[in-house]
Amino acid sequence: MNASVAAEKWLYAALVADTTVHATVADRIYKAPAAAQPTYPCIVYDQVGSESVPTLGDSDAVQDTDLSVTVVAQTEDDTTVSACADQLDTLLDNVQATYGTTTTYVYRVLKVNEINEALIEGTYSYLRLGGTYRFRYQGTS
């Protein structure tokens, strides 16, 4: 398993385990693309970037993985969806994350971009709230 895959696995486990997220979306947490006809609201996440960042005085590079995480609802305005998106920040912004059984991957997670979109497709309105979160791989323990 590489650092990017481990970051996605940690993200999914954190979302599934959180009671506020579960109260809003239950088990409707999808790696993009979401199901063809999903039940709303749901959470959709996807890796939107990855790069190696050289460090000063060290030959090893740090691995950054950017994951977009959004709560998606078929509505124009929903306080429940907003509360769930706020919970994403509580779970993911400025935290240390660890994942693994035989090898433990250690990350620092920071929100790098806000996502707040209202979309109209045909007769449907959708609301996407969340952000892009950078998982900075810090090594294994």
C-alpha positions in Angstrom: 0.0 0.0 0.0 1.3 3.5 -0.8 0.8 6.7 1.2 -2.0 8.0 -1.1 -4.0 4.8 -0.8 -3.5 4.8 3.0 -4.8 8.4 3.1 -8.0 7.4 1.3 -8.5 4.5 3.6 -8.0 6.6 6.7 -10.5 9.2 5.3 -13.2 6.6 4.6 -12.7 5.0 8.1 -12.9 8.4 9.8 -16.1 9.4 7.9 -17.8 6.0 8.6 -17.0 6.2 12.3 -18.3 9.8 12.9 -21.8 9.9 14.4 -22.6 13.4 12.9 -21.6 12.3 9.4 -23.5 9.0 9.9 -26.7 10.8 11.0 -26.7 12.8 7.8 -25.5 10.4 5.1 -25.6 6.9 6.8 -23.4 4.7 4.6 -23.7 6.8 1.5 -20.0 7.6 1.3 -18.6 7.2 -2.2 -15.2 7.4 -3.9 -15.9 9.4 -7.1 -17.7 8.9 -9.2 -20.8 8.4 -7.0 -23.4 5.8 -7.7 -25.4 6.5 -10.9 -28.5 7.3 -9.0 -27.4 8.0 -5.4 -29.7 8.7 -2.5 -29.0 12.2 -1.2 -27.4 13.6 0.9 -24.2 11.7 0.4 -20.4 12.3 0.7 -18.2 12.0 -2.4 -14.4 12.0 -2.1 -11.7 11.8 -4.8 -8.0 12.2 -5.0 -7.4 15.5 -6.9 -3.7 15.8 -6.6 -0.5 14.2 -5.4 3.1 15.4 -5.4 6.4 14.8 -3.8 7.8 17.8 -2.0 11.6 17.9 -1.4 12.6 18.8 2.1 15.6 20.9 3.1 18.7 19.0 4.1 17.1 15.6 3.5 17.2 13.5 0.5 13.7 12.0 1.2 10.7 13.9 -0.3 7.4 14.4 1.6 4.4 13.0 -0.2 1.3 15.2 -0.4 -2.1 13.8 -1.3 -5.0 16.2 -2.0 -8.5 14.7 -1.5 -11.7 16.6 -2.4 -14.4 15.7 0.2 -17.9 17.1 -0.3 -21.4 16.6 1.1 -23.8 16.6 -1.9 -27.5 17.1 -1.5 -30.4 17.5 -4.0 -31.5 20.9 -2.6 -30.6 24.6 -2.8 -30.3 25.2 0.9 -30.0 22.7 3.7 -28.9 23.3 7.3 -28.3 19.6 7.9 -25.9 19.5 4.9 -24.1 22.6 6.2 -23.7 21.0 9.7 -22.3 17.9 8.1 -19.8 20.0 6.0 -18.8 21.8 9.2 -18.1 18.4 10.8 -15.8 17.5 7.9 -13.6 20.4 9.0 -13.7 19.2 12.6 -12.6 15.8 11.4 -10.1 16.8 8.8 -8.7 20.3 9.2 -5.4 20.6 11.2 -5.3 17.1 12.5 -2.8 14.3 12.7 -4.0 11.1 11.1 -2.6 7.6 11.3 -3.5 4.5 9.3 -2.3 1.0 9.1 -1.9 -2.3 10.8 1.6 -3.7 9.9 2.9 -0.3 8.7 1.4 2.8 10.2 1.3 5.8 7.9 1.4 9.2 9.7 -0.1 12.4 8.1 -0.7 16.0 8.9 -4.1 17.0 7.3 -4.9 20.6 6.4 -7.8 22.2 4.5 -6.4 24.0 1.4 -9.6 24.9 -0.5 -13.2 25.6 0.4 -15.9 24.0 -1.8 -19.3 25.7 -1.8 -21.3 25.2 -5.0 -24.9 25.3 -6.0 -25.6 23.5 -9.3 -28.6 23.2 -11.5 -29.0 20.3 -13.9 -32.3 20.3 -15.7 -35.0 20.5 -13.1 -32.8 19.5 -10.2 -30.8 21.7 -7.8 -27.7 20.4 -6.1 -25.6 21.7 -3.2 -21.9 20.7 -2.8 -20.2 21.7 0.5 -16.8 20.7 1.7 -13.2 21.2 0.8 -9.9 20.0 -0.5 -7.8 18.5 2.2 -4.0 18.0 1.9 -2.7 14.8 3.6 1.0 15.5 4.1 2.7 12.1 4.6 5.2 12.4 7.5 6.5 8.8 7.5 5.8 5.5 9.1 6.0 4.3 12.7 
